[in-house]
């Protein structure tokens, strides 16, 4: 359960009047994850989905360091940079937006000097506006703090970032906060690889209480589990792997929940060689084909660790649930044992034993071609299967593990499209 910041500290020593004065402040209203890191830091990177509260965090931090509010700062920052994609974004989102600096400033609101493009607090602290469209505008000014919003949308991202770094040279410990929905930019990946950068991740779901009723369920129904949803709602960094047989863009295009009547449905199993905690998963994928020759991937029930009787029961349950025609089982690892295990659980389930005579990538290439030709659809968002597909190259997965989900997918679609490496199906009876 997510904690509010108030729940992480005690108000026992405060009088009622003091507690009432403190309650509206961010230290009480924000989530614990929305407070600055307790350890020493220079760069705080906040990766969040849409509506996750990252803009509010940036605005509260700027207001806090400008006025030396704890836990943001113990002394005021006098020269703050506000950097956005455009000056319009700085003004409309970072300053005047629903979660902007002007809205979160409660005890004292800074004065907005439009002609000088800056905010000015009574104590003399200033926050100046800068745009990624004009990196050179950051040449010359000096800062002791900076807030960079939606860095992954910046026009001249590397040039703007470099100019800002040269300007962060005032005070005892200049700091910068970066709030952004992630995209696979070299700069962002470099920051994530830097152990000195403090990273915080947030999902839209965590901030559901502050969003319009029904909004979260609406967008989750539309985009949940998709590449776009995982990036824009969950704040995940989704990358393309060079040389992968499938792409993220392709995966977005194949999603289609309206499944027509299917001529055939098969369940494919790629069983692991063992069932230890460190063993590979058991790939279990269901697919069908309609009267027009369109393939439909229906489900991914892969799991690990998987003991023989466990994966057999799961595959058989999926077979009955989808009213499938047969189970396709790879027997390279277990030989006749694979079919025997299935027969022991349900002797009436027909099984086609298949044996791989070529490498995994060579078997997968014709199936990847079917996707490129628009001949395969996914009836559901199958995030883990699609992740594996988009990570699979001729060198295997980047993790070095076996592509069990991909193998099961390939066996299922190969059977449906007639690309078999073995004979006809048989009914295995125990």
KOLDOLUM-76324 format. One record per residue (C-alpha): x, y, z. Coordinates in steps of 0.2 Angstrom, whole numbers, plus 5000, padded with zeros to 4 digits. Example, Ala and Ser with C-alpha at 12.3 -4.5 7.8 and 13.67 -1.06 7.14 Angstrom:
<recs>
506249785039
506849955036
</recs>
This chain:
<recs>
500050005000
500650174996
501050295010
500750475011
502250585017
501250615033
501250435038
503150425036
503450555050
502750585067
501650735072
501650685091
502650835096
501650965087
500251065095
498551055087
498751235080
500451185073
499751015066
498351115057
499651235049
500751095043
499350985036
499051075020
500951065016
501750945004
502550855018
500850795023
499950785006
501250704995
501650524994
503350465002
503950434984
503650614980
504950674993
506750714989
508050574992
508750575009
510550535004
511650674996
511250704977
511550814963
510350744950
508650674954
507850594939
505950554941
505250444928
503350444928
501850404917
500550524913
499650594928
500850504940
501150664950
502950704943
502550884938
501850924955
503450854962
504450964952
503451124956
503451084975
505351054974
505651224966
504451314978
505351224993
507151264988
506651444984
506051475001
507151345011
505651235015
506151065023
506350935017
506851015001
508251135007
509051205023
509451365014
508651454999
509251434981
509351604974
509551564955
508451424948
508251374930
506651314923
506951214907
505551144896
505351094878
504651274873
504451434883
502551404881
502751234890
503751314904
502351444906
500851344904
501451184913
502851214925
502251384931
500351414928
499851234925
498651144937
500151064946
501251214942
502351324954
500951464956
499651334961
500751244974
501351404982
500251424997
501151535010
501851654997
501651654978
503051724968
502851874957
502851834938
503851954928
503351914910
504552034901
506051964911
505351784909
505551744927
504751714944
505351824959
505051774977
505051904992
506751834998
507551874982
507551704974
507251694956
506751554944
507151594925
506351514910
507251424896
506851324881
507651174873
507351264856
508651394861
510151304870
511251454868
510051554880
510851444894
512651514890
513151644903
511851624917
512351534933
511251434944
511151334960
509651234956
508651184940
507051094936
507051004919
505250954913
504850824900
506750804895
506350664883
505250794872
506650924871
507050984854
508950994856
509050884871
510950854872
511451034868
510251104880
510750984894
512651014891
512351204892
511351184908
512751084916
514051214913
512851344922
512551244938
514051314947
513351424961
513051384980
513751244990
512851104982
511951144966
510551024962
509450974947
507750884946
507250804930
505350754928
504950654912
504050514904
505450404898
505950374880
507550274874
508650424871
510550414873
510550544886
509250464897
510050294896
511750374901
510850454916
510150284921
511850204920
512650334931
512650274949
512750454956
510950494948
509550464960
508150384951
506250374956
504950284946
503050314947
501550244939
499950334935
498950214945
499850274961
499050444959
497350384954
496550474969
496950644962
496350604944
494650614937
493450474942
493450334929
495050404920
496250274926
495150124921
494750204904
496550224899
497050054906
495649974895
496350064880
498150054882
498549934897
499949814893
500349894877
502049974873
501250144873
500350114889
501850044898
502850204893
501450334895
500550264910
501850164919
503350264915
504350114908
505850144897
505350034881
506850004869
507049924852
508349794851
509449804835
509249654824
507649594833
506449494822
504949594829
504849774833
503749874846
502949974832
502349804824
501749744840
500649894842
499849864825
499349684827
498249704843
496449674838
495249614852
493849564840
494149384836
493149304823
492549124823
494149014821
494348864810
495748784821
496448824838
498048744845
499048754861
500948744859
502148694873
503948724874
504448624890
505948664901
507348534903
507148544922
506048624935
507248714947
507048894952
508348944940
507748844925
506948914910
505048944909
503848824901
503148914885
501348894883
500448984869
498748974861
498449024844
497048994830
496749034812
495149094804
494249054788
495249194779
496949124784
497249254798
498249194812
497649244830
498749234845
497549204859
498449184876
500149164884
500149054899
501949024901
502749014918
504248964929
504748864938
503748734929
503648544935
503048424922
501348394930
501148574932
501448634914
500448484908
498948534919
499048714913
499148674895
497648554896
496648684906
496948804892
496548674879
494848644886
494448824890
494848874872
494048714865
495648684855
495948554842
497648484849
499148514859
500848534850
502248484861
504148504857
505048344862
506848384860
507148404879
506048264885
505648144871
504148034873
504148084891
503248254886
501848164878
501748044892
501548174905
500048254895
499248084893
499448054912
498448204916
497148184902
497248034890
495948104878
496948264873
497648244856
499548284855
500648324840
502448294845
503648404836
505548404835
506648554831
507848514816
508448694814
509048834825
507748944835
508049094824
507849004808
506248924814
505549094819
506049194803
504549124793
503349174807
504049344809
503749364790
501949324793
501849464805
502649584792
501349524779
499949574791
499349384793
499449374812
498449464825
498549474844
496849454853
497549524869
498949624876
500249494879
501649604887
502849464892
502749374876
502949534865
504449584876
505249424872
504849434853
505549614852
507149554861
507449404850
508849414837
509849284828
510949294844
509549244855
508849354870
509949494877
509749404894
510549244887
509049144892
508049024881
506649114872
505248994878
503749104874
504449134857
504748954854
502948904859
502249044848
503248984833
502648804836
500848854837
500848964821
501948844812
500648714815
499248824809
500048884794
500748714789
502548744792
502948584801
504548484805
503648324809
502248214804
500348214808
499548224825
499348074835
498248034850
499347994865
498547874877
499347834893
</recs>
